């Protein structure tokens, strides 16, 4: 097993997530109670949950859950779906199976840390930074220049963590054609797909449009159900799925049976859940737009294309690290400073912070930040 560095984001979250009063950097939508989720279920779906047998489940995931997940894709079948205990297990499995010491991988920066550290623990990995001066977009020519004869995997994440960027469709199509030309796998982290302002247009799911595409998703982010710990990868190359399933025997072995029943209910009613979550974002973005317009001397605000987070620039003289530290220590407001996204493989901005707006208490947290600025800055 490779030696991995400290997971900065998760370590920082462990310190402040449950201690702070206002969690203002969450990347997930507002969660719901078990009672609220079950209220959406039909009597038959509820009985499947309440009357279930609490034994082991299939390593691939319950067949009926996989059928429902496959139905969320344009071209997928149940056999194309492998379920995991959350998205992180899927990220780990994909990198460990697709890469070896003689491979080369490419990941965009900044990014969720495991998309960098996992491939980099196995093989040489190149970072290709998103360009803040080009609306956080991906330079396809620069990515093409990074490809080597042994490049095996490119990892992307749109809507992007932390900026919320959705890659332009033309660049997305160009990326797929580039990978097709070189026979490169794409691991596409699509966990925020469906989330954003009402009417947000998302990219196609990569498994639907590319034969070597691996679509990663989870109940945690767009659906606001991280407590279920159910994720999945959709891929038409069954040999790859089979190898990941064998690795899963060393990891979780199988998913939680109750979580699979609840995930099936959530995915069957996903349109209702996404509508609710996007309406929360609509309301919160109106609050954020007004707040940042009043403090344009202190923040450079750019609303995201999708997801429920953005990555504004902090302009204050004390710097973003001190601003975030004082907010959480003095006011109980938790933001994620840009240093958490520093990278060993590519450039990342140091003067930004991640703010989340998928939860209902955002107006309260913004009011506290507003008062802090008026009183202290």
N, C-alpha and C positions, 0 to 999 in steps of 0.2 A: 504494500500500500504506500502511495507517495506521501511524503511529508508536506503538509499544507501550512501556509502561514495563518496567522490570526485572522479571523473573518471580521474585519473592522466594523462593518455596518451592524452585524448581528451582536457583536460585543457592545457597541455603543447603544443599541436598542435594549440589550439586557440591563444596562445601567439605568436608562431613563424611561423606557416605554411604560412601565407600570408604576413608576414613581412620580412622573410629571402629572400635573392636573390637566393640561391641554396638549394632547398629542396632535401636533400640527404638521407632522411630516409623514403620516401614514400613506402607504402606496395602495392600500386596499379600500374598497367601498365600505359603507356603513354595514356592519353585521346585523343579523337578526337573531331572534331567539329561536330555540327549537320549536316552541309553540307556534310562532309566526310561520316558520317553514312548513310545519305539518298542517297548518290551516289551508295551505295551497293545495294539499294533496287530495286526490280522490279517495273515497273509502277503500278501494282496492290497494292503492299505493300506501295508504296508512297501515293497512293490515299487513302488507309485506314487511313494513318496518317493525310494527309492534309484535307480530307473530313470528319473527325470524328466528332461526336456529343460530346460536352463538358459537359456532365452530370455526375452523379455518375456512378461508375462502380461496378461490383459484388464484395462482400467482399472476396470471394475466389480467385478473379482474373478473368480476361477475359478468357472464355473457350478456345478460339483459342490460346492464349498465354500459357495456361496450357497444351494444347495438344503439342505444340512445346517443352516446357520444359520436358514433359513426354518422348518425343522422344529422349531426350539426355541420358536417362537411359535405361538399358537393360531390365528391368522388370516392368517399371512403366506405369500406366494409368493416364489419365487426373484427375480422381477422387482421385489420390494419391498426388496431388499437391495443396498446399495452398500458395498463394503469399502474400508478406508483403511489407511494405514501407521500404525497406532496410533490411539488415541482422540483425541489432540490434533488430528490432521489433520481428523478429523470435526467436532470442535468449531469449528475455524477455518472450515471450509467451510460449515457450517450458518449461522453468524452472518454471514459475508460474503454469502451468497446470500439469506437471508431478510430482511436489514435494509438500509436505506439511510439517508441523512442526514435524511430526513423521518420516519423511524420512531421508535417508542419501544419500549424493552424493559424487562423486569423480571427481576431475578435475586434469589435468596435469599442472605442473608449469615448467617454466614461461609460461604465456599465455596472451591473450587479456583479459583485466581485467574483463569484464562482465561475462566471463565463470567461474570466481571465485566468484565475489561479488554477482551475482544474486542467485545462489544456496545457498551461505552462508547466504544470507539475509532471506532465508526461513527455512533452516534446517542445521544440522551439516554437514560440508563438509570437506573432507580430500583431501589434495594435494599430488600427487605423482610426484616427480620431474623427468624430463628428465636428463639423465646422460651425462655431457659434455665429460667425459672420455670414453664413449662408443658411440661416434659419435652422441650424443644427443638422444640416443634411449630410449625406454620405457622398464623398467624392468617388465615383465609380472608377475613374481613371487611376486614382491613387490606390484604390483597393486592387485593381488589376496589376499595378506595378508591384504589389506585395506578394503576388502569387508566385510560387516556386514549383518546380517539377514534382515535389513531394507534398504539396499542399493537399490535405485530405479533408479539412473541415473549415467552414466559415460560420461564425455564430453572429446572428443579428437579433435585434430586440426592438420591434415596433408595434404599438406605441412604446417609445423608448423610456427606460428608467435611467436617469431621473428627469429628462427634459419633456417627456410626453410627445416627442416628435413622431409623426407618421411619415415615413419615406414617400417621396413622390412616386406615383405609379410608374412613370417612365423609368426612373432609376431602379425601382424594384424589378421591373421586367428585364432591364439591362443586367442586373446582378444575377438573375436566374440564368440568362443566356450565357453569361461569363462562366458560371459554375458548370453549366451543361457542357460547354466547350471543353473544360478541363476535367470533367468527371468528379467535381468536388461536392461533398455533402454540405447542405445548409441545415444547421440547427436554428430554427426560428422560434424565439421565445415570444409567444403570442398571448401571454397571460392577461394582458390588458385589452385584448380585442373585444370590441363591443362597448367599451367604456369611454365616456367623454361627453361633451355637450350633446344635447339632443340633436340628432341629425348628423353626427360625425360619420364621415365616410372612412372605413377601414380598408386596409389592404386585403387581398385574397389570402387565405390560409395556405401556407407554402406546400403542405402535403397535397393540396388540390391541384397545384399548378406545376409541380416539379417532382420528377420521379425519384430524386435523391433528397427530397425535402423531409425533414423531421419537424412536425408541428408540436410544440410543447404548450400545454395549457394546464389549468388547475382551477379548482373551485374557489381559491383564496381571494383573488384580486378583483376581477370584474364583478364577481358574484357576491363578494363580501362574506365568504364562508370559510375562512382559513382554519377554523376549528375542525372541519371535516377531514383535512389532510388527504384529499384525493386529487391526484394529478394524473396526467396521461401524455403519451407521445403517440401521434398518428404518423405512420410511415408505410409506404407500399412495398418496401423491401423487407420481406418477412424474415430473411436470414439475419438482418440487423436486429429486428425485434426479438427473435429467438435468443440471440446472444445476450441482449439486455435482460431478458427474462431469466436466463441462467445466472446472471450477476445478481439479480434481485434476490435469489435464494440466499445470498450472503448478506443481504441488507435487511429489508423488512419481511422477507418471505412472502407475505401477502398483505393486503390492505385490511383495515378494520371493516368487519361486516356491517355493523350499524352505519358507519360512514358511507359505505357503498349504497345502502338503501336510501339514505338521505341525499346523497349526491344525485342519484337517479331522479328523485323528486325534484330537486333543484334544477336539473338540466331539462326535465320535461316542462318546467315552468320558467325557463330561463328568460323568455321575452318579458314576462311580468317583472322579474327581478331586475333585469337590465334597465327597464323603463323607470322603475323606482330609483335606481342608483344614478341614472343619468339626470333625472329631475333634481336630485340632491346637488349634483355638480352644477347644474344650471343656476340654482339659487346661490350656491357658494361663490361661483365665479363672478356674479354680480357684486357680491360683497368685496371680493379681492380686487376687481377692476377699480372700484371706487377707492379702496384703501391705497392701492399703489399709485393711483393718479394723484392723490393728495400728498404722497411722499415721493414724488418723482426725483427729488434731490438726493434721496437716500437709496432708492432701488431702481434698477432697470428691469421692468416687468415685461414678460412676454408670455401670454397665455399659451398653453400647450395645445397641440393638435388633437390629442386624445389622452386617455387614461384619466387619473384624478390627481395628478401632481405636475409641478413645474419646477424650473431651476432658475429662479431670478438671480440677478447679479446684485451684490451688496456694494454700495458706493460710500458708506460711512468711513471716516478716517481711522476708526479703531480696528477695522477689518472684520471680516465675516466670522472668524473663529471666536473673537471676543464677544461679538454681538450675540452669537448663538449660545455661548457659555453663560453670559449674564442673563439672558432670557430664561434659560432653563433653571439656573441656580437661584435667581432672585424672584422670578415670576411663575415658575412652573410651566413654561411654554417650551415645548420640545420641537426644535428644528434640526435638520441634518446639515452640518457644514460641509463645504466642498472637499475638505481634506479626506473625508471618508471615501471619496471616489478617486483618490490618487491611484495611479497605475504604474506598474513596473514595465509595461509594454507600449504605452502610448501617452500622448499629451492629454492632460485634463485641466480644466480651469480651476483655480484656487480661490476665486472670489465670489463663488455662487453658493446657494444653499437650496436644499429641496424642501418644498412646501407641499403638503397634501390637502386636498379639498373634497374628499369623498365622504367625509363623515359629517354628521349633523351639527356638531358643536363648533364648527369653523367660525361662525360669527362671534361666538363668545371668546375664542382664542384671539381673533383679530382685534377685538376690543381691548384685550389685555396688552397686546403688542402696541396698539395705538397709544394707550395710556403710558406705557413704558417710554415710548419715543418722546411724547410730550413732556414727560417728567424728567428724563435723564439725558436726552440728546439735544 
